[in-house]
Amino acid sequence: MTNILTDGLYEIISLDKEAVELQLSDASHPVFKAHFENNPLLPGFLQLDIIAEILDKEVEAIINTKFMKPILPGMCIKYLLSKTKRGQRVQIFDRESNTVSDMRISWQDR
């Protein structure tokens, strides 16, 4: 099933159990045109939806989120995944290894 919001939004560069690297589309993608006009960035909910989509997971609960830096069109980002006592930690890094987002969630297979 294709997600209309993420269709064409990213390209997977590398994928394994603990890390996923993506190249985001340019600012012409509808998501960036809608969020926000003249100041495009990747919405927080899509940061989580993208990794859940790639790994075929269903998010059950968001325990904690921190968005430290904006994720902009055309960026290359890397998701690092690790288990925690209460679920899953999802960290997102930019190409320079700066943390841009840090989320703790619980999810299950779809």
N, C-alpha and C positions, 0 to 999 in steps of 0.2 A: 504494500500500500504506500503510495507516494504522499508525503507531507507537503502540502502546497507552500508552507512557509520556508521549508528547508530545501525544496527542489532547486538545484543549481546554486545553493548558497555556499557549498564547500566541496573541496576535493580531498579525498584521503591520500596522504603522502605515505604514511606508515601506520601499521596497526598490529598490536599484540595484546596480551592479557593485561599488561600494566601501563601501556602508553599508546596514545593515538595522536598522530600529528596531522594537522589539516592546513590547507590553504583556503582562505576565505575568498569569495568572489569580490569584485570591485563594487564601487558605490552605486552601480546601475541596478543591482539586485533590488527587488521590491521591498524587502525587509529594511534595507538601508535607506531607501527613499522615504519610508514611513517613519523611521525611528532614527534620528529626527531630521526633519528637513533642514538642509544646510549645515548639519552637524551629525552626520551618520555614525552610528555605533551599533554593536550587536547587543540586543536586549538580554538582560540577565536570564530570563526564562528560557531563551533559545540556547544560551550557553549550556544549560542542563539538558534541554530537549535533544540537542545534537548528539551528545554522547550517549544518551539513552537510546536514541534511534539507531546509532551505529552498532551498539552492543545488544540491541533487541531487548531492552529492559523497560520495565514499567516503574516509574517513581512512585513510591508509597508515601514518603514523608520527606520534607526538607527540614533537617535538624538545625542547620546553621549555614549562613552564607556571608561571604565578605567579597565585595567587588572593589579591588584596589586601583585598577587602571582600566580605562576604556579599551574595548576590543574594536578596532576600526576595520573598514573595508580593506581587502587586500592583504591583511595580516596573515602570517603563518603562526599558528598556535599549537601548543602541545598539551594534551590532557595527560596527567599522571594519576593513576588509580591505586588506592591502597585500602585494605580492610581496616575497620576500627571496631571497637567493642560494640558500638551501636549501629553499625552499618558500613557505609562506604565513604571514603574521602576522595573528592575529585578536585584536583588542583589544575589550574590552567596557567601556562607560562607563555611568554612571548619568545621571539627568536633569540633575544639576549638573555634568556633564562630568568627574567623578572616575573614574579608572581603577579598575575592580573586578577585571578579569582581563586577562592578557596571555599569549597562547599562540603558539607557533611550531610549525607542523605541515606535513606534506606530505599532499596529497590528490589525487584524480583524479575525473574525471566518472564517474558510475555508468553 
